[in-house]
């Protein structure tokens, strides 16, 4: 049976979150690992919604636009409709970041 696009997107998001978790320092890594557990959806969904709202208000001094992708990544673990667009955005963002870094080294 071929993989569904939703399960493929969930694997992409999970792999990227695994990589981010490994790159984080100890305490933050533990916190992200706790949030990714299936039993933590009761905190993950409200936190994701708050981060998305904070990201939309990123022009205010205290909040930032960095909150929007983080909130969407958290929500994509629980909301199937967000998995594919989030996975696509993560992969695209990584590609653009690599190009940017390669161009900066060449300059």
DOZAKE-527457 format. One record per atom (N, C-alpha, C, CB): x, y, z; residue number from 1; atom name; chain. Coordinates in nm, 2 decimals. Glycine has a CB too. Layout:
// DOZAKE-527457
X,Y,Z,NUM,CA,A
...
//
This chain:
// DOZAKE-527457
0.08,-0.12,0.00,1,N,A
0.00,0.00,0.00,1,CA,A
0.09,0.12,0.00,1,C,A
-0.10,0.00,0.12,1,CB,A
0.07,0.22,-0.09,2,N,A
0.15,0.34,-0.10,2,CA,A
0.12,0.43,0.02,2,C,A
0.13,0.41,-0.23,2,CB,A
0.22,0.51,0.05,3,N,A
0.21,0.60,0.16,3,CA,A
0.11,0.71,0.12,3,C,A
0.34,0.66,0.20,3,CB,A
0.03,0.75,0.22,4,N,A
-0.06,0.86,0.19,4,CA,A
0.02,0.99,0.20,4,C,A
-0.18,0.87,0.29,4,CB,A
-0.03,1.10,0.13,5,N,A
0.05,1.23,0.14,5,CA,A
0.05,1.28,0.29,5,C,A
-0.02,1.33,0.05,5,CB,A
-0.05,1.25,0.37,6,N,A
-0.05,1.30,0.50,6,CA,A
0.06,1.23,0.59,6,C,A
-0.19,1.27,0.57,6,CB,A
0.07,1.09,0.57,7,N,A
0.17,1.02,0.65,7,CA,A
0.31,1.06,0.60,7,C,A
0.15,0.87,0.64,7,CB,A
0.33,1.09,0.48,8,N,A
0.46,1.13,0.42,8,CA,A
0.49,1.27,0.48,8,C,A
0.46,1.14,0.27,8,CB,A
0.39,1.36,0.49,9,N,A
0.42,1.49,0.54,9,CA,A
0.45,1.49,0.69,9,C,A
0.29,1.58,0.52,9,CB,A
0.38,1.40,0.76,10,N,A
0.41,1.38,0.90,10,CA,A
0.55,1.33,0.93,10,C,A
0.31,1.28,0.97,10,CB,A
0.60,1.24,0.84,11,N,A
0.73,1.19,0.86,11,CA,A
0.83,1.30,0.83,11,C,A
0.76,1.08,0.76,11,CB,A
0.81,1.39,0.73,12,N,A
0.90,1.50,0.69,12,CA,A
0.90,1.60,0.81,12,C,A
0.85,1.58,0.57,12,CB,A
0.79,1.63,0.87,13,N,A
0.79,1.72,0.98,13,CA,A
0.86,1.66,1.10,13,C,A
0.64,1.76,1.02,13,CB,A
0.83,1.53,1.13,14,N,A
0.90,1.46,1.24,14,CA,A
1.05,1.46,1.22,14,C,A
0.84,1.32,1.25,14,CB,A
1.10,1.43,1.10,15,N,A
1.24,1.43,1.08,15,CA,A
1.30,1.57,1.10,15,C,A
1.27,1.38,0.93,15,CB,A
1.24,1.67,1.05,16,N,A
1.29,1.81,1.07,16,CA,A
1.29,1.85,1.22,16,C,A
1.21,1.91,0.99,16,CB,A
1.18,1.81,1.29,17,N,A
1.18,1.84,1.43,17,CA,A
1.29,1.76,1.51,17,C,A
1.04,1.81,1.49,17,CB,A
1.31,1.63,1.46,18,N,A
1.42,1.55,1.53,18,CA,A
1.55,1.63,1.51,18,C,A
1.43,1.41,1.46,18,CB,A
1.58,1.68,1.39,19,N,A
1.70,1.75,1.36,19,CA,A
1.71,1.87,1.45,19,C,A
1.72,1.78,1.21,19,CB,A
1.60,1.95,1.46,20,N,A
1.61,2.07,1.54,20,CA,A
1.63,2.03,1.69,20,C,A
1.47,2.15,1.52,20,CB,A
1.56,1.93,1.73,21,N,A
1.58,1.88,1.87,21,CA,A
1.72,1.85,1.90,21,C,A
1.49,1.76,1.90,21,CB,A
1.79,1.78,1.81,22,N,A
1.93,1.75,1.83,22,CA,A
2.02,1.87,1.83,22,C,A
1.98,1.65,1.72,22,CB,A
1.98,1.98,1.76,23,N,A
2.07,2.10,1.75,23,CA,A
2.05,2.19,1.88,23,C,A
2.03,2.18,1.63,23,CB,A
1.94,2.17,1.95,24,N,A
1.91,2.26,2.06,24,CA,A
1.99,2.22,2.18,24,C,A
1.76,2.25,2.10,24,CB,A
2.02,2.31,2.27,25,N,A
2.09,2.28,2.40,25,CA,A
2.00,2.19,2.49,25,C,A
2.13,2.41,2.47,25,CB,A
2.06,2.13,2.59,26,N,A
2.00,2.03,2.67,26,CA,A
1.86,2.06,2.72,26,C,A
2.08,2.01,2.79,26,CB,A
1.84,2.17,2.79,27,N,A
1.71,2.20,2.85,27,CA,A
1.60,2.22,2.75,27,C,A
1.72,2.32,2.94,27,CB,A
1.63,2.30,2.64,28,N,A
1.54,2.32,2.53,28,CA,A
1.51,2.19,2.46,28,C,A
1.59,2.43,2.44,28,CB,A
1.61,2.11,2.44,29,N,A
1.59,1.98,2.37,29,CA,A
1.49,1.89,2.45,29,C,A
1.72,1.91,2.35,29,CB,A
1.51,1.89,2.58,30,N,A
1.42,1.81,2.67,30,CA,A
1.28,1.86,2.66,30,C,A
1.47,1.81,2.81,30,CB,A
1.26,2.00,2.66,31,N,A
1.13,2.06,2.65,31,CA,A
1.06,2.02,2.52,31,C,A
1.14,2.21,2.67,31,CB,A
1.13,2.03,2.41,32,N,A
1.08,2.00,2.28,32,CA,A
1.04,1.85,2.27,32,C,A
1.18,2.03,2.16,32,CB,A
1.12,1.77,2.33,33,N,A
1.10,1.62,2.33,33,CA,A
0.97,1.60,2.41,33,C,A
1.21,1.54,2.40,33,CB,A
0.95,1.67,2.52,34,N,A
0.83,1.65,2.60,34,CA,A
0.70,1.70,2.52,34,C,A
0.84,1.73,2.73,34,CB,A
0.72,1.81,2.45,35,N,A
0.60,1.86,2.37,35,CA,A
0.57,1.77,2.26,35,C,A
0.64,2.00,2.32,35,CB,A
0.66,1.70,2.21,36,N,A
0.63,1.61,2.09,36,CA,A
0.56,1.48,2.13,36,C,A
0.76,1.58,2.02,36,CB,A
0.56,1.45,2.25,37,N,A
0.49,1.32,2.30,37,CA,A
0.34,1.33,2.27,37,C,A
0.51,1.30,2.45,37,CB,A
0.28,1.22,2.23,38,N,A
0.14,1.22,2.20,38,CA,A
0.05,1.27,2.32,38,C,A
0.09,1.09,2.15,38,CB,A
0.09,1.24,2.44,39,N,A
0.02,1.28,2.55,39,CA,A
0.02,1.43,2.58,39,C,A
0.07,1.20,2.68,39,CB,A
0.11,1.50,2.51,40,N,A
0.12,1.65,2.54,40,CA,A
0.04,1.73,2.45,40,C,A
0.27,1.69,2.53,40,CB,A
-0.06,1.67,2.37,41,N,A
-0.14,1.75,2.28,41,CA,A
-0.22,1.85,2.35,41,C,A
-0.22,1.66,2.20,41,CB,A
-0.26,1.83,2.48,42,N,A
-0.34,1.92,2.56,42,CA,A
-0.26,2.05,2.58,42,C,A
-0.38,1.86,2.69,42,CB,A
-0.13,2.05,2.58,43,N,A
-0.06,2.18,2.59,43,CA,A
0.00,2.23,2.45,43,C,A
0.06,2.16,2.69,43,CB,A
0.02,2.13,2.36,44,N,A
0.08,2.17,2.23,44,CA,A
-0.02,2.25,2.15,44,C,A
0.11,2.04,2.16,44,CB,A
-0.15,2.21,2.15,45,N,A
-0.25,2.29,2.06,45,CA,A
-0.26,2.43,2.11,45,C,A
-0.38,2.21,2.07,45,CB,A
-0.29,2.45,2.24,46,N,A
-0.31,2.59,2.29,46,CA,A
-0.18,2.67,2.27,46,C,A
-0.35,2.60,2.43,46,CB,A
-0.06,2.61,2.29,47,N,A
0.06,2.68,2.27,47,CA,A
0.09,2.72,2.13,47,C,A
0.18,2.60,2.32,47,CB,A
0.05,2.62,2.04,48,N,A
0.06,2.65,1.89,48,CA,A
-0.03,2.76,1.85,48,C,A
0.03,2.52,1.81,48,CB,A
-0.15,2.77,1.90,49,N,A
-0.24,2.87,1.86,49,CA,A
-0.19,3.01,1.92,49,C,A
-0.38,2.84,1.92,49,CB,A
-0.14,3.01,2.04,50,N,A
-0.09,3.13,2.09,50,CA,A
0.04,3.18,2.02,50,C,A
-0.05,3.12,2.24,50,CB,A
0.12,3.09,1.97,51,N,A
0.24,3.13,1.90,51,CA,A
0.20,3.18,1.76,51,C,A
0.33,3.01,1.88,51,CB,A
0.10,3.12,1.70,52,N,A
0.05,3.17,1.57,52,CA,A
-0.01,3.31,1.58,52,C,A
-0.06,3.08,1.50,52,CB,A
-0.09,3.33,1.68,53,N,A
-0.15,3.47,1.71,53,CA,A
-0.04,3.57,1.74,53,C,A
-0.25,3.46,1.83,53,CB,A
0.06,3.53,1.82,54,N,A
0.18,3.62,1.85,54,CA,A
0.26,3.65,1.73,54,C,A
0.27,3.55,1.96,54,CB,A
0.27,3.55,1.64,55,N,A
0.34,3.57,1.51,55,CA,A
0.27,3.67,1.42,55,C,A
0.37,3.44,1.44,55,CB,A
0.14,3.66,1.42,56,N,A
0.06,3.76,1.34,56,CA,A
0.07,3.90,1.39,56,C,A
-0.08,3.72,1.33,56,CB,A
0.10,3.91,1.52,57,N,A
0.12,4.04,1.58,57,CA,A
0.27,4.07,1.60,57,C,A
0.05,4.05,1.72,57,CB,A
0.35,4.01,1.51,58,N,A
0.50,4.02,1.52,58,CA,A
0.55,4.16,1.51,58,C,A
0.56,3.94,1.42,58,CB,A
0.47,4.25,1.45,59,N,A
0.52,4.39,1.44,59,CA,A
0.53,4.47,1.57,59,C,A
0.43,4.47,1.34,59,CB,A
0.46,4.41,1.67,60,N,A
0.47,4.47,1.80,60,CA,A
0.61,4.45,1.87,60,C,A
0.36,4.42,1.90,60,CB,A
0.65,4.53,1.96,61,N,A
0.79,4.52,2.01,61,CA,A
0.82,4.39,2.08,61,C,A
0.81,4.63,2.10,61,CB,A
0.73,4.34,2.16,62,N,A
0.75,4.22,2.24,62,CA,A
0.75,4.09,2.16,62,C,A
0.66,4.21,2.36,62,CB,A
0.66,4.09,2.07,63,N,A
0.63,3.96,1.99,63,CA,A
0.72,3.96,1.87,63,C,A
0.48,3.95,1.95,63,CB,A
0.73,3.85,1.80,64,N,A
0.81,3.84,1.68,64,CA,A
0.75,3.75,1.58,64,C,A
0.95,3.80,1.72,64,CB,A
0.80,3.77,1.45,65,N,A
0.75,3.69,1.34,65,CA,A
0.80,3.55,1.35,65,C,A
0.79,3.75,1.21,65,CB,A
0.90,3.52,1.43,66,N,A
0.95,3.39,1.45,66,CA,A
0.85,3.29,1.51,66,C,A
1.08,3.39,1.54,66,CB,A
0.75,3.35,1.58,67,N,A
0.65,3.27,1.65,67,CA,A
0.56,3.20,1.55,67,C,A
0.57,3.36,1.74,67,CB,A
0.54,3.25,1.44,68,N,A
0.44,3.20,1.34,68,CA,A
0.49,3.06,1.29,68,C,A
0.42,3.29,1.22,68,CB,A
0.61,3.04,1.24,69,N,A
0.64,2.91,1.19,69,CA,A
0.65,2.81,1.31,69,C,A
0.78,2.91,1.12,69,CB,A
0.70,2.85,1.42,70,N,A
0.70,2.76,1.54,70,CA,A
0.56,2.71,1.58,70,C,A
0.77,2.83,1.66,70,CB,A
0.47,2.80,1.58,71,N,A
0.33,2.77,1.61,71,CA,A
0.27,2.67,1.51,71,C,A
0.25,2.89,1.62,71,CB,A
0.30,2.70,1.38,72,N,A
0.25,2.61,1.28,72,CA,A
0.31,2.47,1.28,72,C,A
0.27,2.67,1.14,72,CB,A
0.44,2.47,1.32,73,N,A
0.50,2.33,1.33,73,CA,A
0.44,2.26,1.45,73,C,A
0.66,2.35,1.36,73,CB,A
0.41,2.32,1.56,74,N,A
0.35,2.25,1.67,74,CA,A
0.21,2.21,1.63,74,C,A
0.34,2.34,1.79,74,CB,A
0.13,2.29,1.57,75,N,A
0.00,2.26,1.53,75,CA,A
-0.01,2.15,1.43,75,C,A
-0.08,2.38,1.48,75,CB,A
0.09,2.14,1.34,76,N,A
0.09,2.04,1.24,76,CA,A
0.10,1.90,1.29,76,C,A
0.20,2.07,1.14,76,CB,A
0.15,1.89,1.42,77,N,A
0.16,1.75,1.48,77,CA,A
0.02,1.70,1.51,77,C,A
0.24,1.76,1.60,77,CB,A
-0.08,1.79,1.53,78,N,A
-0.21,1.75,1.57,78,CA,A
-0.32,1.78,1.47,78,C,A
-0.25,1.82,1.70,78,CB,A
-0.30,1.87,1.38,79,N,A
-0.40,1.91,1.28,79,CA,A
-0.35,1.86,1.14,79,C,A
-0.42,2.06,1.27,79,CB,A
-0.42,1.76,1.09,80,N,A
-0.38,1.69,0.97,80,CA,A
-0.38,1.79,0.85,80,C,A
-0.47,1.57,0.94,80,CB,A
-0.47,1.88,0.85,81,N,A
-0.48,1.98,0.74,81,CA,A
-0.35,2.06,0.72,81,C,A
-0.60,2.06,0.75,81,CB,A
-0.28,2.08,0.83,82,N,A
-0.16,2.17,0.83,82,CA,A
-0.03,2.09,0.80,82,C,A
-0.15,2.24,0.96,82,CB,A
-0.04,1.96,0.79,83,N,A
0.09,1.88,0.78,83,CA,A
0.15,1.91,0.65,83,C,A
0.06,1.74,0.80,83,CB,A
0.08,1.89,0.54,84,N,A
0.15,1.91,0.41,84,CA,A
0.20,2.05,0.38,84,C,A
0.05,1.87,0.30,84,CB,A
0.12,2.15,0.41,85,N,A
0.18,2.29,0.38,85,CA,A
0.29,2.32,0.48,85,C,A
0.07,2.39,0.41,85,CB,A
0.29,2.27,0.60,86,N,A
0.40,2.29,0.69,86,CA,A
0.52,2.22,0.65,86,C,A
0.36,2.25,0.83,86,CB,A
0.51,2.09,0.60,87,N,A
0.62,2.02,0.55,87,CA,A
0.68,2.08,0.43,87,C,A
0.58,1.87,0.52,87,CB,A
0.60,2.13,0.34,88,N,A
0.65,2.20,0.22,88,CA,A
0.72,2.33,0.26,88,C,A
0.53,2.23,0.13,88,CB,A
0.67,2.40,0.35,89,N,A
0.73,2.53,0.39,89,CA,A
0.87,2.50,0.46,89,C,A
0.64,2.61,0.49,89,CB,A
0.87,2.39,0.54,90,N,A
1.00,2.36,0.61,90,CA,A
1.11,2.32,0.51,90,C,A
0.98,2.25,0.71,90,CB,A
1.07,2.24,0.41,91,N,A
1.17,2.19,0.31,91,CA,A
1.21,2.31,0.22,91,C,A
1.11,2.08,0.22,91,CB,A
1.11,2.39,0.18,92,N,A
1.15,2.51,0.10,92,CA,A
1.24,2.61,0.18,92,C,A
1.02,2.58,0.06,92,CB,A
1.20,2.63,0.31,93,N,A
1.29,2.72,0.39,93,CA,A
1.43,2.67,0.40,93,C,A
1.22,2.73,0.53,93,CB,A
1.44,2.54,0.42,94,N,A
1.58,2.48,0.43,94,CA,A
1.66,2.50,0.30,94,C,A
1.57,2.33,0.47,94,CB,A
1.59,2.48,0.19,95,N,A
1.65,2.50,0.06,95,CA,A
1.70,2.64,0.04,95,C,A
1.55,2.46,-0.06,95,CB,A
1.61,2.74,0.07,96,N,A
1.65,2.88,0.06,96,CA,A
1.76,2.92,0.16,96,C,A
1.53,2.97,0.09,96,CB,A
1.76,2.86,0.28,97,N,A
1.87,2.89,0.37,97,CA,A
2.00,2.83,0.32,97,C,A
1.83,2.82,0.51,97,CB,A
2.00,2.71,0.26,98,N,A
2.13,2.66,0.21,98,CA,A
2.18,2.74,0.10,98,C,A
2.10,2.51,0.16,98,CB,A
2.09,2.79,0.01,99,N,A
2.13,2.87,-0.11,99,CA,A
2.19,3.01,-0.05,99,C,A
2.01,2.90,-0.20,99,CB,A
2.12,3.06,0.05,100,N,A
2.17,3.19,0.10,100,CA,A
2.31,3.17,0.16,100,C,A
2.07,3.24,0.21,100,CB,A
2.33,3.06,0.24,101,N,A
2.46,3.04,0.30,101,CA,A
2.56,3.02,0.19,101,C,A
2.45,2.92,0.40,101,CB,A
2.53,2.94,0.09,102,N,A
2.63,2.92,-0.02,102,CA,A
2.66,3.04,-0.09,102,C,A
2.57,2.81,-0.12,102,CB,A
2.56,3.13,-0.12,103,N,A
2.59,3.26,-0.18,103,CA,A
2.67,3.35,-0.09,103,C,A
2.46,3.32,-0.23,103,CB,A
2.65,3.35,0.03,104,N,A
2.72,3.43,0.13,104,CA,A
2.87,3.39,0.13,104,C,A
2.66,3.43,0.27,104,CB,A
2.90,3.26,0.13,105,N,A
3.03,3.21,0.13,105,CA,A
3.11,3.25,0.00,105,C,A
3.04,3.06,0.15,105,CB,A
3.04,3.25,-0.11,106,N,A
3.10,3.28,-0.24,106,CA,A
3.13,3.43,-0.26,106,C,A
3.01,3.23,-0.35,106,CB,A
3.06,3.51,-0.18,107,N,A
3.07,3.66,-0.20,107,CA,A
3.19,3.71,-0.13,107,C,A
2.95,3.73,-0.15,107,CB,A
//
